[in-house]
């Protein structure tokens, strides 16, 4: 991977709503296309399944993009594996956030 001097920017347009994703500068343009494909697949799945729940769609897409980049940094370049792994990490992230919220609520109730 070659480091570019600028951050690559991709605008995803879904149902008339655009969202810019800033891919970090460690990826080549061809790799960014693969990452974009993976992100679109992951988002399509999450959006259709309704799994983003109470999360704002922009937060969800941003989280998925972060996960796709992290996985790609390990060398993975298959869009389907990138998408599936990003979905798995997003689910784990949501589960951890939910568990932390429950724990906080339980601790607050116990303190009363």
Secondary structure, 3 states (H helix, E strand, C coil): CCCCCCCEEEEEEECCEEEEEEECCCCCHHHHHHHHHHHHHHHHHHHHHCCCCCCCHHHHHHHHHHHHHHHHCCCCCCHHHHHHHHHHHHHHHHHHHHHHHHHHHHHHHHHC
